[in-house]
Amino acid sequence: MCLATAYKNKETKEQIICENITKILIDGDNITMLDILGDEIKVEGKISMVDLTKSVVIIDAA
């Protein structure tokens, strides 16, 4: 199983929004991420990049 990490605006440790993401749901500018424990993290923004080989998601968020 590949789990992703989401970052706010850039890929740095300080910008981590959520780790161990199993599912991402998008509804307009609303992004809901579910982690391996089933916890939900919601942010407003847009996904700007996904790198599946590195399991990285970059979200442009305010």
mmCIF file of the N, C-alpha and C atoms, coordinates in Angstrom:
data_MODEL
# 
_entry.id   MODEL 
# 
loop_
_atom_site.group_PDB 
_atom_site.id 
_atom_site.type_symbol 
_atom_site.label_atom_id 
_atom_site.label_alt_id 
_atom_site.label_comp_id 
_atom_site.label_asym_id 
_atom_site.label_entity_id 
_atom_site.label_seq_id 
_atom_site.pdbx_PDB_ins_code 
_atom_site.Cartn_x 
_atom_site.Cartn_y 
_atom_site.Cartn_z 
_atom_site.occupancy 
_atom_site.B_iso_or_equiv 
_atom_site.pdbx_formal_charge 
_atom_site.auth_seq_id 
_atom_site.auth_comp_id 
_atom_site.auth_asym_id 
_atom_site.auth_atom_id 
_atom_site.pdbx_PDB_model_num 
ATOM 1   N N  . MET A 1 1  ? 0.843   -1.174 0.000  1.00 0.00 ? 1  MET A N  1 
ATOM 2   C CA . MET A 1 1  ? 0.000   0.000  0.000  1.00 0.00 ? 1  MET A CA 1 
ATOM 3   C C  . MET A 1 1  ? 0.889   1.237  0.000  1.00 0.00 ? 1  MET A C  1 
ATOM 4   N N  . CYS A 1 2  ? 0.580   2.180  -0.864 1.00 0.00 ? 2  CYS A N  1 
ATOM 5   C CA . CYS A 1 2  ? 1.321   3.442  -0.926 1.00 0.00 ? 2  CYS A CA 1 
ATOM 6   C C  . CYS A 1 2  ? 0.503   4.524  -0.239 1.00 0.00 ? 2  CYS A C  1 
ATOM 7   N N  . LEU A 1 3  ? 1.107   5.193  0.716  1.00 0.00 ? 3  LEU A N  1 
ATOM 8   C CA . LEU A 1 3  ? 0.443   6.267  1.443  1.00 0.00 ? 3  LEU A CA 1 
ATOM 9   C C  . LEU A 1 3  ? 1.140   7.578  1.114  1.00 0.00 ? 3  LEU A C  1 
ATOM 10  N N  . ALA A 1 4  ? 0.360   8.638  0.979  1.00 0.00 ? 4  ALA A N  1 
ATOM 11  C CA . ALA A 1 4  ? 0.911   9.918  0.561  1.00 0.00 ? 4  ALA A CA 1 
ATOM 12  C C  . ALA A 1 4  ? 1.028   10.892 1.732  1.00 0.00 ? 4  ALA A C  1 
ATOM 13  N N  . THR A 1 5  ? 1.833   11.922 1.502  1.00 0.00 ? 5  THR A N  1 
ATOM 14  C CA . THR A 1 5  ? 1.950   13.053 2.415  1.00 0.00 ? 5  THR A CA 1 
ATOM 15  C C  . THR A 1 5  ? 1.555   14.299 1.642  1.00 0.00 ? 5  THR A C  1 
ATOM 16  N N  . ALA A 1 6  ? 0.696   15.133 2.250  1.00 0.00 ? 6  ALA A N  1 
ATOM 17  C CA . ALA A 1 6  ? 0.263   16.380 1.615  1.00 0.00 ? 6  ALA A CA 1 
ATOM 18  C C  . ALA A 1 6  ? 0.981   17.553 2.263  1.00 0.00 ? 6  ALA A C  1 
ATOM 19  N N  . TYR A 1 7  ? 1.423   18.478 1.408  1.00 0.00 ? 7  TYR A N  1 
ATOM 20  C CA . TYR A 1 7  ? 2.139   19.665 1.859  1.00 0.00 ? 7  TYR A CA 1 
ATOM 21  C C  . TYR A 1 7  ? 1.400   20.916 1.413  1.00 0.00 ? 7  TYR A C  1 
ATOM 22  N N  . LYS A 1 8  ? 1.496   21.970 2.208  1.00 0.00 ? 8  LYS A N  1 
ATOM 23  C CA . LYS A 1 8  ? 0.912   23.258 1.864  1.00 0.00 ? 8  LYS A CA 1 
ATOM 24  C C  . LYS A 1 8  ? 1.942   24.080 1.099  1.00 0.00 ? 8  LYS A C  1 
ATOM 25  N N  . ASN A 1 9  ? 1.690   24.270 -0.185 1.00 0.00 ? 9  ASN A N  1 
ATOM 26  C CA . ASN A 1 9  ? 2.454   25.135 -1.080 1.00 0.00 ? 9  ASN A CA 1 
ATOM 27  C C  . ASN A 1 9  ? 3.847   24.638 -1.470 1.00 0.00 ? 9  ASN A C  1 
ATOM 28  N N  . LYS A 1 10 ? 4.569   23.957 -0.595 1.00 0.00 ? 10 LYS A N  1 
ATOM 29  C CA . LYS A 1 10 ? 5.892   23.441 -0.974 1.00 0.00 ? 10 LYS A CA 1 
ATOM 30  C C  . LYS A 1 10 ? 6.257   22.252 -0.100 1.00 0.00 ? 10 LYS A C  1 
ATOM 31  N N  . GLU A 1 11 ? 7.147   21.430 -0.610 1.00 0.00 ? 11 GLU A N  1 
ATOM 32  C CA . GLU A 1 11 ? 7.513   20.171 0.048  1.00 0.00 ? 11 GLU A CA 1 
ATOM 33  C C  . GLU A 1 11 ? 8.607   20.394 1.089  1.00 0.00 ? 11 GLU A C  1 
ATOM 34  N N  . THR A 1 12 ? 8.193   20.856 2.273  1.00 0.00 ? 12 THR A N  1 
ATOM 35  C CA . THR A 1 12 ? 9.112   20.980 3.403  1.00 0.00 ? 12 THR A CA 1 
ATOM 36  C C  . THR A 1 12 ? 8.431   20.404 4.639  1.00 0.00 ? 12 THR A C  1 
ATOM 37  N N  . LYS A 1 13 ? 9.218   19.960 5.585  1.00 0.00 ? 13 LYS A N  1 
ATOM 38  C CA . LYS A 1 13 ? 8.678   19.352 6.802  1.00 0.00 ? 13 LYS A CA 1 
ATOM 39  C C  . LYS A 1 13 ? 7.725   20.303 7.529  1.00 0.00 ? 13 LYS A C  1 
ATOM 40  N N  . GLU A 1 14 ? 8.028   21.595 7.501  1.00 0.00 ? 14 GLU A N  1 
ATOM 41  C CA . GLU A 1 14 ? 7.198   22.586 8.184  1.00 0.00 ? 14 GLU A CA 1 
ATOM 42  C C  . GLU A 1 14 ? 5.837   22.774 7.526  1.00 0.00 ? 14 GLU A C  1 
ATOM 43  N N  . GLN A 1 15 ? 5.694   22.369 6.286  1.00 0.00 ? 15 GLN A N  1 
ATOM 44  C CA . GLN A 1 15 ? 4.464   22.588 5.527  1.00 0.00 ? 15 GLN A CA 1 
ATOM 45  C C  . GLN A 1 15 ? 3.575   21.344 5.435  1.00 0.00 ? 15 GLN A C  1 
ATOM 46  N N  . ILE A 1 16 ? 3.862   20.308 6.202  1.00 0.00 ? 16 ILE A N  1 
ATOM 47  C CA . ILE A 1 16 ? 3.057   19.082 6.147  1.00 0.00 ? 16 ILE A CA 1 
ATOM 48  C C  . ILE A 1 16 ? 1.654   19.368 6.668  1.00 0.00 ? 16 ILE A C  1 
ATOM 49  N N  . ILE A 1 17 ? 0.668   18.990 5.859  1.00 0.00 ? 17 ILE A N  1 
ATOM 50  C CA . ILE A 1 17 ? -0.741  19.104 6.252  1.00 0.00 ? 17 ILE A CA 1 
ATOM 51  C C  . ILE A 1 17 ? -1.225  17.785 6.820  1.00 0.00 ? 17 ILE A C  1 
ATOM 52  N N  . CYS A 1 18 ? -0.871  16.691 6.150  1.00 0.00 ? 18 CYS A N  1 
ATOM 53  C CA . CYS A 1 18 ? -1.385  15.377 6.542  1.00 0.00 ? 18 CYS A CA 1 
ATOM 54  C C  . CYS A 1 18 ? -0.430  14.300 6.026  1.00 0.00 ? 18 CYS A C  1 
ATOM 55  N N  . GLU A 1 19 ? -0.224  13.275 6.839  1.00 0.00 ? 19 GLU A N  1 
ATOM 56  C CA . GLU A 1 19 ? 0.617   12.148 6.439  1.00 0.00 ? 19 GLU A CA 1 
ATOM 57  C C  . GLU A 1 19 ? -0.226  10.880 6.379  1.00 0.00 ? 19 GLU A C  1 
ATOM 58  N N  . ASN A 1 20 ? 0.315   9.864  5.730  1.00 0.00 ? 20 ASN A N  1 
ATOM 59  C CA . ASN A 1 20 ? -0.337  8.545  5.628  1.00 0.00 ? 20 ASN A CA 1 
ATOM 60  C C  . ASN A 1 20 ? -1.729  8.638  5.022  1.00 0.00 ? 20 ASN A C  1 
ATOM 61  N N  . ILE A 1 21 ? -1.849  9.424  3.954  1.00 0.00 ? 21 ILE A N  1 
ATOM 62  C CA . ILE A 1 21 ? -3.136  9.629  3.289  1.00 0.00 ? 21 ILE A CA 1 
ATOM 63  C C  . ILE A 1 21 ? -3.482  8.400  2.456  1.00 0.00 ? 21 ILE A C  1 
ATOM 64  N N  . THR A 1 22 ? -4.714  7.931  2.643  1.00 0.00 ? 22 THR A N  1 
ATOM 65  C CA . THR A 1 22 ? -5.197  6.799  1.864  1.00 0.00 ? 22 THR A CA 1 
ATOM 66  C C  . THR A 1 22 ? -6.184  7.230  0.785  1.00 0.00 ? 22 THR A C  1 
ATOM 67  N N  . LYS A 1 23 ? -6.853  8.373  1.006  1.00 0.00 ? 23 LYS A N  1 
ATOM 68  C CA . LYS A 1 23 ? -7.867  8.818  0.046  1.00 0.00 ? 23 LYS A CA 1 
ATOM 69  C C  . LYS A 1 23 ? -7.949  10.337 0.060  1.00 0.00 ? 23 LYS A C  1 
ATOM 70  N N  . ILE A 1 24 ? -8.144  10.921 -1.145 1.00 0.00 ? 24 ILE A N  1 
ATOM 71  C CA . ILE A 1 24 ? -8.345  12.359 -1.287 1.00 0.00 ? 24 ILE A CA 1 
ATOM 72  C C  . ILE A 1 24 ? -9.638  12.574 -2.057 1.00 0.00 ? 24 ILE A C  1 
ATOM 73  N N  . LEU A 1 25 ? -10.510 13.398 -1.490 1.00 0.00 ? 25 LEU A N  1 
ATOM 74  C CA . LEU A 1 25 ? -11.775 13.756 -2.126 1.00 0.00 ? 25 LEU A CA 1 
ATOM 75  C C  . LEU A 1 25 ? -11.748 15.252 -2.437 1.00 0.00 ? 25 LEU A C  1 
ATOM 76  N N  . ILE A 1 26 ? -12.191 15.610 -3.647 1.00 0.00 ? 26 ILE A N  1 
ATOM 77  C CA . ILE A 1 26 ? -12.173 17.010 -4.061 1.00 0.00 ? 26 ILE A CA 1 
ATOM 78  C C  . ILE A 1 26 ? -13.582 17.437 -4.435 1.00 0.00 ? 26 ILE A C  1 
ATOM 79  N N  . ASP A 1 27 ? -14.003 18.578 -3.864 1.00 0.00 ? 27 ASP A N  1 
ATOM 80  C CA . ASP A 1 27 ? -15.300 19.170 -4.170 1.00 0.00 ? 27 ASP A CA 1 
ATOM 81  C C  . ASP A 1 27 ? -15.069 20.663 -4.382 1.00 0.00 ? 27 ASP A C  1 
ATOM 82  N N  . GLY A 1 28 ? -14.836 21.046 -5.635 1.00 0.00 ? 28 GLY A N  1 
ATOM 83  C CA . GLY A 1 28 ? -14.502 22.444 -5.925 1.00 0.00 ? 28 GLY A CA 1 
ATOM 84  C C  . GLY A 1 28 ? -13.159 22.789 -5.321 1.00 0.00 ? 28 GLY A C  1 
ATOM 85  N N  . ASP A 1 29 ? -13.139 23.807 -4.445 1.00 0.00 ? 29 ASP A N  1 
ATOM 86  C CA . ASP A 1 29 ? -11.906 24.210 -3.766 1.00 0.00 ? 29 ASP A CA 1 
ATOM 87  C C  . ASP A 1 29 ? -11.719 23.511 -2.419 1.00 0.00 ? 29 ASP A C  1 
ATOM 88  N N  . ASN A 1 30 ? -12.620 22.613 -2.074 1.00 0.00 ? 30 ASN A N  1 
ATOM 89  C CA . ASN A 1 30 ? -12.537 21.901 -0.794 1.00 0.00 ? 30 ASN A CA 1 
ATOM 90  C C  . ASN A 1 30 ? -11.898 20.535 -1.000 1.00 0.00 ? 30 ASN A C  1 
ATOM 91  N N  . ILE A 1 31 ? -10.843 20.284 -0.246 1.00 0.00 ? 31 ILE A N  1 
ATOM 92  C CA . ILE A 1 31 ? -10.110 19.027 -0.337 1.00 0.00 ? 31 ILE A CA 1 
ATOM 93  C C  . ILE A 1 31 ? -10.232 18.310 1.003  1.00 0.00 ? 31 ILE A C  1 
ATOM 94  N N  . THR A 1 32 ? -10.699 17.073 0.960  1.00 0.00 ? 32 THR A N  1 
ATOM 95  C CA . THR A 1 32 ? -10.806 16.250 2.162  1.00 0.00 ? 32 THR A CA 1 
ATOM 96  C C  . THR A 1 32 ? -9.845  15.080 2.013  1.00 0.00 ? 32 THR A C  1 
ATOM 97  N N  . MET A 1 33 ? -8.973  14.919 3.003  1.00 0.00 ? 33 MET A N  1 
ATOM 98  C CA . MET A 1 33 ? -8.006  13.835 3.002  1.00 0.00 ? 33 MET A CA 1 
ATOM 99  C C  . MET A 1 33 ? -8.311  12.895 4.153  1.00 0.00 ? 33 MET A C  1 
ATOM 100 N N  . LEU A 1 34 ? -8.252  11.609 3.901  1.00 0.00 ? 34 LEU A N  1 
ATOM 101 C CA . LEU A 1 34 ? -8.443  10.605 4.949  1.00 0.00 ? 34 LEU A CA 1 
ATOM 102 C C  . LEU A 1 34 ? -7.125  9.878  5.149  1.00 0.00 ? 34 LEU A C  1 
ATOM 103 N N  . ASP A 1 35 ? -6.722  9.770  6.415  1.00 0.00 ? 35 ASP A N  1 
ATOM 104 C CA . ASP A 1 35 ? -5.465  9.070  6.685  1.00 0.00 ? 35 ASP A CA 1 
ATOM 105 C C  . ASP A 1 35 ? -5.731  7.604  7.014  1.00 0.00 ? 35 ASP A C  1 
ATOM 106 N N  . ILE A 1 36 ? -4.670  6.882  7.277  1.00 0.00 ? 36 ILE A N  1 
ATOM 107 C CA . ILE A 1 36 ? -4.751  5.440  7.485  1.00 0.00 ? 36 ILE A CA 1 
ATOM 108 C C  . ILE A 1 36 ? -5.617  5.068  8.683  1.00 0.00 ? 36 ILE A C  1 
ATOM 109 N N  . LEU A 1 37 ? -5.767  5.989  9.648  1.00 0.00 ? 37 LEU A N  1 
ATOM 110 C CA . LEU A 1 37 ? -6.603  5.739  10.818 1.00 0.00 ? 37 LEU A CA 1 
ATOM 111 C C  . LEU A 1 37 ? -8.053  6.157  10.615 1.00 0.00 ? 37 LEU A C  1 
ATOM 112 N N  . GLY A 1 38 ? -8.354  6.735  9.438  1.00 0.00 ? 38 GLY A N  1 
ATOM 113 C CA . GLY A 1 38 ? -9.710  7.166  9.140  1.00 0.00 ? 38 GLY A CA 1 
ATOM 114 C C  . GLY A 1 38 ? -10.008 8.598  9.542  1.00 0.00 ? 38 GLY A C  1 
ATOM 115 N N  . ASP A 1 39 ? -9.006  9.309  10.060 1.00 0.00 ? 39 ASP A N  1 
ATOM 116 C CA . ASP A 1 39 ? -9.191  10.717 10.419 1.00 0.00 ? 39 ASP A CA 1 
ATOM 117 C C  . ASP A 1 39 ? -9.320  11.559 9.164  1.00 0.00 ? 39 ASP A C  1 
ATOM 118 N N  . GLU A 1 40 ? -10.196 12.584 9.219  1.00 0.00 ? 40 GLU A N  1 
ATOM 119 C CA . GLU A 1 40 ? -10.412 13.493 8.088  1.00 0.00 ? 40 GLU A CA 1 
ATOM 120 C C  . GLU A 1 40 ? -9.728  14.823 8.334  1.00 0.00 ? 40 GLU A C  1 
ATOM 121 N N  . ILE A 1 41 ? -9.045  15.303 7.318  1.00 0.00 ? 41 ILE A N  1 
ATOM 122 C CA . ILE A 1 41 ? -8.439  16.622 7.340  1.00 0.00 ? 41 ILE A CA 1 
ATOM 123 C C  . ILE A 1 41 ? -9.004  17.376 6.148  1.00 0.00 ? 41 ILE A C  1 
ATOM 124 N N  . LYS A 1 42 ? -9.590  18.551 6.403  1.00 0.00 ? 42 LYS A N  1 
ATOM 125 C CA . LYS A 1 42 ? -10.178 19.344 5.329  1.00 0.00 ? 42 LYS A CA 1 
ATOM 126 C C  . LYS A 1 42 ? -9.409  20.646 5.168  1.00 0.00 ? 42 LYS A C  1 
ATOM 127 N N  . VAL A 1 43 ? -9.117  20.983 3.904  1.00 0.00 ? 43 VAL A N  1 
ATOM 128 C CA . VAL A 1 43 ? -8.456  22.253 3.592  1.00 0.00 ? 43 VAL A CA 1 
ATOM 129 C C  . VAL A 1 43 ? -9.123  22.865 2.362  1.00 0.00 ? 43 VAL A C  1 
ATOM 130 N N  . GLU A 1 44 ? -8.972  24.161 2.251  1.00 0.00 ? 44 GLU A N  1 
ATOM 131 C CA . GLU A 1 44 ? -9.461  24.860 1.068  1.00 0.00 ? 44 GLU A CA 1 
ATOM 132 C C  . GLU A 1 44 ? -8.250  25.176 0.201  1.00 0.00 ? 44 GLU A C  1 
ATOM 133 N N  . GLY A 1 45 ? -8.320  24.846 -1.070 1.00 0.00 ? 45 GLY A N  1 
ATOM 134 C CA . GLY A 1 45 ? -7.218  25.087 -1.985 1.00 0.00 ? 45 GLY A CA 1 
ATOM 135 C C  . GLY A 1 45 ? -7.361  24.241 -3.234 1.00 0.00 ? 45 GLY A C  1 
ATOM 136 N N  . LYS A 1 46 ? -6.266  24.133 -3.959 1.00 0.00 ? 46 LYS A N  1 
ATOM 137 C CA . LYS A 1 46 ? -6.242  23.338 -5.179 1.00 0.00 ? 46 LYS A CA 1 
ATOM 138 C C  . LYS A 1 46 ? -4.979  22.484 -5.184 1.00 0.00 ? 46 LYS A C  1 
ATOM 139 N N  . ILE A 1 47 ? -5.117  21.265 -5.678 1.00 0.00 ? 47 ILE A N  1 
ATOM 140 C CA . ILE A 1 47 ? -3.943  20.405 -5.819 1.00 0.00 ? 47 ILE A CA 1 
ATOM 141 C C  . ILE A 1 47 ? -3.135  20.901 -7.004 1.00 0.00 ? 47 ILE A C  1 
ATOM 142 N N  . SER A 1 48 ? -1.857  21.220 -6.749 1.00 0.00 ? 48 SER A N  1 
ATOM 143 C CA . SER A 1 48 ? -1.016  21.729 -7.831 1.00 0.00 ? 48 SER A CA 1 
ATOM 144 C C  . SER A 1 48 ? -0.078  20.664 -8.383 1.00 0.00 ? 48 SER A C  1 
ATOM 145 N N  . MET A 1 49 ? 0.207   19.608 -7.570 1.00 0.00 ? 49 MET A N  1 
ATOM 146 C CA . MET A 1 49 ? 1.129   18.592 -8.048 1.00 0.00 ? 49 MET A CA 1 
ATOM 147 C C  . MET A 1 49 ? 0.936   17.304 -7.264 1.00 0.00 ? 49 MET A C  1 
ATOM 148 N N  . VAL A 1 50 ? 1.027   16.185 -7.967 1.00 0.00 ? 50 VAL A N  1 
ATOM 149 C CA . VAL A 1 50 ? 1.017   14.861 -7.342 1.00 0.00 ? 50 VAL A CA 1 
ATOM 150 C C  . VAL A 1 50 ? 2.177   14.075 -7.931 1.00 0.00 ? 50 VAL A C  1 
ATOM 151 N N  . ASP A 1 51 ? 3.049   13.566 -7.078 1.00 0.00 ? 51 ASP A N  1 
ATOM 152 C CA . ASP A 1 51 ? 4.154   12.718 -7.502 1.00 0.00 ? 51 ASP A CA 1 
ATOM 153 C C  . ASP A 1 51 ? 3.932   11.346 -6.877 1.00 0.00 ? 51 ASP A C  1 
ATOM 154 N N  . LEU A 1 52 ? 3.452   10.414 -7.665 1.00 0.00 ? 52 LEU A N  1 
ATOM 155 C CA . LEU A 1 52 ? 3.109   9.094  -7.148 1.00 0.00 ? 52 LEU A CA 1 
ATOM 156 C C  . LEU A 1 52 ? 4.345   8.263  -6.805 1.00 0.00 ? 52 LEU A C  1 
ATOM 157 N N  . THR A 1 53 ? 5.477   8.537  -7.425 1.00 0.00 ? 53 THR A N  1 
ATOM 158 C CA . THR A 1 53 ? 6.684   7.777  -7.101 1.00 0.00 ? 53 THR A CA 1 
ATOM 159 C C  . THR A 1 53 ? 7.245   8.186  -5.744 1.00 0.00 ? 53 THR A C  1 
ATOM 160 N N  . LYS A 1 54 ? 7.034   9.440  -5.345 1.00 0.00 ? 54 LYS A N  1 
ATOM 161 C CA . LYS A 1 54 ? 7.499   9.929  -4.042 1.00 0.00 ? 54 LYS A CA 1 
ATOM 162 C C  . LYS A 1 54 ? 6.375   10.009 -3.015 1.00 0.00 ? 54 LYS A C  1 
ATOM 163 N N  . SER A 1 55 ? 5.137   9.698  -3.431 1.00 0.00 ? 55 SER A N  1 
ATOM 164 C CA . SER A 1 55 ? 3.966   9.773  -2.543 1.00 0.00 ? 55 SER A CA 1 
ATOM 165 C C  . SER A 1 55 ? 3.782   11.168 -1.962 1.00 0.00 ? 55 SER A C  1 
ATOM 166 N N  . VAL A 1 56 ? 3.880   12.173 -2.848 1.00 0.00 ? 56 VAL A N  1 
ATOM 167 C CA . VAL A 1 56 ? 3.795   13.579 -2.452 1.00 0.00 ? 56 VAL A CA 1 
ATOM 168 C C  . VAL A 1 56 ? 2.622   14.241 -3.141 1.00 0.00 ? 56 VAL A C  1 
ATOM 169 N N  . VAL A 1 57 ? 1.869   15.045 -2.363 1.00 0.00 ? 57 VAL A N  1 
ATOM 170 C CA . VAL A 1 57 ? 0.789   15.870 -2.901 1.00 0.00 ? 57 VAL A CA 1 
ATOM 171 C C  . VAL A 1 57 ? 1.052   17.298 -2.442 1.00 0.00 ? 57 VAL A C  1 
ATOM 172 N N  . ILE A 1 58 ? 1.083   18.230 -3.388 1.00 0.00 ? 58 ILE A N  1 
ATOM 173 C CA . ILE A 1 58 ? 1.262   19.644 -3.035 1.00 0.00 ? 58 ILE A CA 1 
ATOM 174 C C  . ILE A 1 58 ? -0.077  20.337 -3.242 1.00 0.00 ? 58 ILE A C  1 
ATOM 175 N N  . ILE A 1 59 ? -0.530  21.049 -2.203 1.00 0.00 ? 59 ILE A N  1 
ATOM 176 C CA . ILE A 1 59 ? -1.799  21.765 -2.258 1.00 0.00 ? 59 ILE A CA 1 
ATOM 177 C C  . ILE A 1 59 ? -1.521  23.258 -2.157 1.00 0.00 ? 59 ILE A C  1 
ATOM 178 N N  . ASP A 1 60 ? -1.993  24.016 -3.144 1.00 0.00 ? 60 ASP A N  1 
ATOM 179 C CA . ASP A 1 60 ? -1.922  25.473 -3.073 1.00 0.00 ? 60 ASP A CA 1 
ATOM 180 C C  . ASP A 1 60 ? -3.053  25.934 -2.158 1.00 0.00 ? 60 ASP A C  1 
ATOM 181 N N  . ALA A 1 61 ? -2.699  26.328 -0.964 1.00 0.00 ? 61 ALA A N  1 
ATOM 182 C CA . ALA A 1 61 ? -3.692  26.738 0.042  1.00 0.00 ? 61 ALA A CA 1 
ATOM 183 C C  . ALA A 1 61 ? -3.297  28.091 0.614  1.00 0.00 ? 61 ALA A C  1 
ATOM 184 N N  . ALA A 1 62 ? -4.297  28.792 1.118  1.00 0.00 ? 62 ALA A N  1 
ATOM 185 C CA . ALA A 1 62 ? -4.042  30.117 1.715  1.00 0.00 ? 62 ALA A CA 1 
ATOM 186 C C  . ALA A 1 62 ? -3.398  29.973 3.073  1.00 0.00 ? 62 ALA A C  1 
# 
